[in-house]
Amino acid sequence: MKWEGRRESENVEDRRGEGEGGGGRRPVRGIGGGRGLSLGGIVIALLASWALGINPLTVLGLLDGGGGGGSGPEVAAPQQRAQPPAAKPQDAGARFVSTVLADTEDVWGAYFQRSQQRYEPPRLVLFSGRSSTACGLGEAAMGPFYCPGDRKVYIDLSFYDTLRERLGAPGDFAQAYVIAHEVGHHLQNLQGTTARMEQARRKVSERDYRALSVRLELQADCYAGVWAHHSQRGAAWLERGDLEEAFQAAAQIGDDSLQRRSGGTVVPESFTHGSSEQRVRWFKRGLAGGQLGECDTFKAAGL
């Protein structure tokens, strides 16, 4: 990707080095029961499977609220003092995600404007280790995630090391896909999809909710593809091999790939994010069509 020298977003908070604590509390669902929507949640599942010899989908079920049969307690985010505006971070990793976020702002701002709507961009929070959120205490082990309660994307940049070294998905566009997927969850929040998912959580079985979760994640993948479609048309910053990096990232975090990595049996009924083939297919669908209307996974007869 030819990203150097491009506009960087102002909607970035750098909390690295703040050392926020939280008494060891685990991340919890957000305001109104809304969970943090995490692409990187699959990473903790994969690492747990390696360390403990368990199926990563078992861990994912716990992260997504499965297996508990209830909503769990809400925990308010710790109050934070107002801080003066900080200087923009100058390290390459922070500048890269700021540049990608800026491009999502440009793409979705123009897309919404064509429909006489106003796009409200999310903020992106850089943190190290852990950080307070409206969805509870966010931890690096979750990987990148979106919190509907405060409309922020959270990322510990060490996740990219995991993506490259542990999951076999190197490349800067693979990293950009991660940001675009989480911004896709922000779009779902703006559209009311997130709220409808939380309503469904209280009405359907755990198995049915997992099936809905797959559709939610695949839609975010499709939205990432729509962004890539318009981003390339407007900026022409992709180079040979960049799209393949995104396809590889999507494939490596498919539920079936994770189950195979753990040495277990592939169990489609336990999927929460979709298979490798599904994730790549829906990203490609958004990429090809460039329209949000192409991404209605909830009405699709087949995924």
C-alpha positions as CSV (number, residue, x, y, z in Angstrom):
1,M,0.0,0.0,0.0
2,K,1.2,3.5,-0.9
3,W,0.0,5.1,2.4
4,E,2.9,7.4,3.4
5,G,2.2,11.1,3.1
6,R,-1.6,10.7,3.0
7,R,-4.0,12.4,5.4
8,E,-4.1,11.1,9.0
9,S,-7.3,11.1,11.0
10,E,-7.8,13.5,13.9
11,N,-10.1,10.9,15.5
12,V,-7.3,9.0,17.2
13,E,-6.6,8.7,20.9
14,D,-3.2,7.4,22.0
15,R,-3.5,5.8,25.5
16,R,-0.4,3.7,25.2
17,G,1.7,3.9,28.2
18,E,-1.1,5.0,30.5
19,G,-1.1,1.7,32.3
20,E,-4.8,1.6,32.9
21,G,-5.8,-1.0,35.5
22,G,-9.1,-2.6,36.4
23,G,-8.6,-5.2,39.1
24,G,-8.2,-7.9,36.5
25,R,-11.8,-7.8,35.4
26,R,-12.6,-9.5,32.2
27,P,-14.1,-7.5,29.2
28,V,-17.9,-7.5,29.5
29,R,-20.9,-6.6,27.4
30,G,-21.5,-2.9,26.9
31,I,-24.2,-0.5,27.6
32,G,-27.6,-2.0,27.1
33,G,-26.0,-5.5,27.0
34,G,-24.1,-4.6,23.8
35,R,-20.9,-6.6,23.5
36,G,-17.6,-5.3,22.1
37,L,-17.5,-6.6,18.5
38,S,-14.1,-8.2,18.0
39,L,-12.3,-9.5,14.9
40,G,-9.3,-10.2,17.2
41,G,-11.3,-12.2,19.7
42,I,-10.5,-15.2,17.5
43,V,-6.8,-14.7,18.4
44,I,-7.3,-15.3,22.1
45,A,-9.2,-18.5,21.2
46,L,-6.4,-19.7,19.0
47,L,-3.7,-19.0,21.5
48,A,-5.8,-20.6,24.3
49,S,-6.2,-23.7,22.1
50,W,-2.4,-24.0,21.7
51,A,-1.7,-23.4,25.3
52,L,-4.4,-25.5,26.9
53,G,-5.3,-28.0,24.2
54,I,-8.9,-26.9,23.9
55,N,-11.1,-26.1,21.0
56,P,-10.8,-22.3,20.2
57,L,-14.5,-22.1,19.5
58,T,-15.1,-23.0,23.2
59,V,-13.3,-19.8,24.1
60,L,-15.1,-17.8,21.5
61,G,-18.4,-19.0,22.9
62,L,-17.3,-17.5,26.3
63,L,-16.1,-14.3,24.7
64,D,-19.4,-13.8,22.8
65,G,-21.6,-14.7,25.7
66,G,-22.3,-18.3,24.6
67,G,-22.7,-21.1,27.0
68,G,-23.7,-18.9,29.9
69,G,-27.4,-18.7,29.1
70,G,-27.6,-15.1,30.3
71,S,-26.5,-11.5,29.7
72,G,-24.0,-11.3,32.6
73,P,-23.5,-8.2,34.7
74,E,-22.8,-4.8,33.2
75,V,-19.7,-3.0,34.5
76,A,-19.4,0.8,34.0
77,A,-16.2,2.0,32.5
78,P,-14.0,3.8,35.0
79,Q,-14.3,7.6,35.0
80,Q,-11.5,9.3,33.2
81,R,-10.2,12.9,33.8
82,A,-10.4,15.2,30.8
83,Q,-7.1,15.3,29.1
84,P,-5.7,18.2,27.0
85,P,-5.3,17.4,23.3
86,A,-2.1,15.3,22.8
87,A,0.3,15.5,20.0
88,K,-0.2,13.1,17.2
89,P,1.8,9.9,17.6
90,Q,4.7,9.7,15.2
91,D,5.6,6.0,15.2
92,A,4.9,4.2,11.9
93,G,2.3,1.8,13.3
94,A,0.2,4.6,14.7
95,R,0.5,6.7,11.6
96,F,-0.5,3.8,9.5
97,V,-3.8,3.1,11.3
98,S,-4.5,6.8,11.5
99,T,-4.1,7.0,7.7
100,V,-6.4,4.0,7.1
101,L,-9.0,5.4,9.5
102,A,-8.8,8.7,7.6
103,D,-9.5,6.9,4.4
104,T,-12.6,5.2,5.9
105,E,-13.8,8.6,6.9
106,D,-13.4,9.9,3.4
107,V,-15.0,6.9,1.8
108,W,-18.0,6.6,4.1
109,G,-18.4,10.3,4.4
110,A,-18.8,10.6,0.6
111,Y,-20.9,7.4,0.4
112,F,-23.4,8.7,3.0
113,Q,-23.5,12.2,1.4
114,R,-24.7,10.8,-1.9
115,S,-27.8,9.7,0.0
116,Q,-28.1,13.1,1.8
117,Q,-27.0,11.5,5.0
118,R,-24.2,12.5,7.4
119,Y,-21.6,10.0,8.4
120,E,-20.5,10.1,12.0
121,P,-17.0,8.5,12.2
122,P,-15.8,6.4,15.1
123,R,-12.8,7.3,17.2
124,L,-9.8,4.9,17.3
125,V,-8.1,4.2,20.5
126,L,-4.5,3.0,20.6
127,F,-3.7,1.2,23.9
128,S,-1.2,-1.2,25.4
129,G,-2.3,-4.1,27.5
130,R,-5.7,-2.9,28.7
131,S,-7.9,0.2,28.5
132,S,-11.3,1.2,30.0
133,T,-14.2,1.3,27.5
134,A,-18.0,1.7,27.7
135,C,-18.1,-2.1,27.2
136,G,-15.9,-2.8,30.2
137,L,-12.2,-3.4,30.5
138,G,-10.7,-4.0,27.1
139,E,-7.6,-6.2,26.9
140,A,-5.0,-6.7,24.3
141,A,-5.7,-10.4,24.2
142,M,-9.1,-9.6,22.6
143,G,-7.4,-8.2,19.6
144,P,-9.0,-5.2,17.9
145,F,-12.7,-4.6,18.8
146,Y,-15.5,-2.1,18.4
147,C,-17.5,-0.9,21.4
148,P,-21.0,0.2,20.5
149,G,-21.4,2.0,23.8
150,D,-18.8,4.7,23.1
151,R,-18.5,4.2,19.3
152,K,-14.8,3.6,19.4
153,V,-12.5,1.1,17.8
154,Y,-9.8,-0.2,20.2
155,I,-6.5,-1.7,19.1
156,D,-3.3,-2.8,20.7
157,L,-0.8,-2.7,17.8
158,S,0.9,-5.8,19.0
159,F,-2.1,-7.7,17.4
160,Y,-0.4,-7.1,14.1
161,D,2.5,-9.2,15.2
162,T,0.1,-12.0,16.1
163,L,-1.6,-11.6,12.7
164,R,1.7,-11.9,10.9
165,E,3.6,-14.4,13.0
166,R,1.0,-16.7,14.5
167,L,-1.9,-16.5,12.0
168,G,0.2,-16.4,8.8
169,A,-1.4,-13.2,7.4
170,P,1.4,-10.6,6.8
171,G,1.1,-7.4,4.9
172,D,-0.1,-3.8,5.4
173,F,-3.4,-4.4,3.6
174,A,-4.2,-7.3,5.8
175,Q,-3.7,-4.8,8.7
176,A,-6.0,-2.3,6.9
177,Y,-8.7,-4.9,6.5
178,V,-8.7,-5.3,10.3
179,I,-9.5,-1.6,10.7
180,A,-12.1,-1.6,8.0
181,H,-13.8,-4.7,9.5
182,E,-14.1,-2.9,12.9
183,V,-15.4,0.3,11.2
184,G,-17.9,-2.0,9.5
185,H,-19.2,-2.8,13.0
186,H,-19.5,0.9,13.6
187,L,-21.7,1.2,10.4
188,Q,-23.9,-1.6,11.8
189,N,-24.2,0.4,15.0
190,L,-25.3,3.5,13.1
191,Q,-27.8,1.5,11.1
192,G,-29.4,-0.1,14.2
193,T,-28.2,-3.6,13.4
194,T,-26.2,-3.9,16.6
195,A,-29.3,-2.9,18.7
196,R,-31.4,-5.5,16.9
197,M,-28.8,-8.1,17.6
198,E,-28.9,-7.4,21.3
199,Q,-32.7,-7.7,21.2
200,A,-32.4,-11.1,19.5
201,R,-29.9,-12.2,22.2
202,R,-32.7,-12.1,24.7
203,K,-35.1,-14.0,22.6
204,V,-33.3,-16.8,20.7
205,S,-31.3,-19.8,21.8
206,E,-27.5,-19.8,22.0
207,R,-27.3,-21.8,18.8
208,D,-29.5,-19.4,16.9
209,Y,-27.6,-16.4,18.3
210,R,-24.3,-17.9,17.1
211,A,-25.9,-18.2,13.6
212,L,-26.9,-14.5,13.8
213,S,-23.4,-13.6,15.0
214,V,-22.0,-15.3,11.8
215,R,-24.2,-13.1,9.7
216,L,-23.1,-10.0,11.6
217,E,-19.4,-10.7,11.2
218,L,-19.8,-11.6,7.5
219,Q,-21.6,-8.3,6.9
220,A,-18.7,-6.4,8.5
221,D,-16.4,-8.3,6.2
222,C,-18.6,-7.2,3.2
223,Y,-18.6,-3.6,4.4
224,A,-14.8,-3.8,4.5
225,G,-14.9,-4.9,0.9
226,V,-17.2,-2.0,0.0
227,W,-14.7,0.4,1.6
228,A,-11.8,-1.2,-0.4
229,H,-13.8,-0.8,-3.6
230,H,-14.2,2.9,-3.2
231,S,-10.9,3.5,-1.5
232,Q,-9.0,2.1,-4.5
233,R,-11.1,4.0,-7.0
234,G,-10.5,7.2,-5.1
235,A,-6.9,6.8,-3.9
236,A,-5.4,4.1,-6.1
237,W,-3.1,3.2,-3.3
238,L,-3.2,-0.6,-3.6
239,E,-0.3,-2.4,-5.1
240,R,0.2,-5.9,-6.6
241,G,-0.5,-8.5,-3.9
242,D,-2.4,-6.2,-1.5
243,L,-5.8,-7.7,-2.1
244,E,-4.4,-11.2,-1.7
245,E,-3.1,-10.1,1.8
246,A,-6.7,-9.2,2.8
247,F,-8.0,-12.5,1.4
248,Q,-5.4,-14.4,3.4
249,A,-6.2,-12.6,6.6
250,A,-10.0,-13.3,6.1
251,A,-9.2,-17.0,5.4
252,Q,-6.9,-17.4,8.4
253,I,-9.5,-16.2,10.9
254,G,-12.3,-18.3,9.6
255,D,-13.8,-20.6,12.3
256,D,-13.0,-23.7,10.4
257,S,-9.4,-22.7,10.0
258,L,-9.1,-22.1,13.7
259,Q,-10.7,-25.4,14.5
260,R,-8.3,-27.2,12.2
261,R,-5.3,-25.4,13.8
262,S,-6.4,-26.6,17.2
263,G,-6.4,-30.2,15.9
264,G,-10.2,-30.6,16.4
265,T,-13.1,-31.4,14.3
266,V,-14.8,-28.7,12.3
267,V,-18.2,-28.1,13.8
268,P,-20.2,-25.6,11.7
269,E,-22.9,-25.3,14.4
270,S,-20.3,-23.7,16.8
271,F,-19.2,-21.0,14.3
272,T,-19.5,-17.4,15.5
273,H,-17.6,-15.6,12.7
274,G,-18.0,-17.7,9.6
275,S,-15.9,-20.1,7.7
276,S,-12.7,-19.1,5.8
277,E,-14.6,-19.5,2.5
278,Q,-17.5,-17.4,3.7
279,R,-15.4,-14.6,5.0
280,V,-13.4,-14.3,1.8
281,R,-16.6,-14.5,-0.3
282,W,-18.4,-11.8,1.5
283,F,-15.3,-9.5,1.4
284,K,-15.1,-10.1,-2.3
285,R,-18.8,-9.4,-2.7
286,G,-18.5,-6.0,-1.2
287,L,-15.3,-5.4,-3.1
288,A,-16.9,-6.2,-6.4
289,G,-20.2,-4.4,-6.0
290,G,-19.2,-1.4,-3.9
291,Q,-22.7,-1.1,-2.4
292,L,-23.9,-1.6,1.1
293,G,-27.1,-3.1,-0.3
294,E,-25.0,-6.1,-1.5
295,C,-24.1,-6.9,2.1
296,D,-27.5,-7.9,3.6
297,T,-26.3,-11.2,5.1
298,F,-29.4,-11.4,7.3
299,K,-31.7,-11.8,4.3
300,A,-29.3,-14.0,2.3
301,A,-30.7,-17.5,1.8
302,G,-27.2,-19.0,1.9
303,L,-23.9,-17.6,3.2
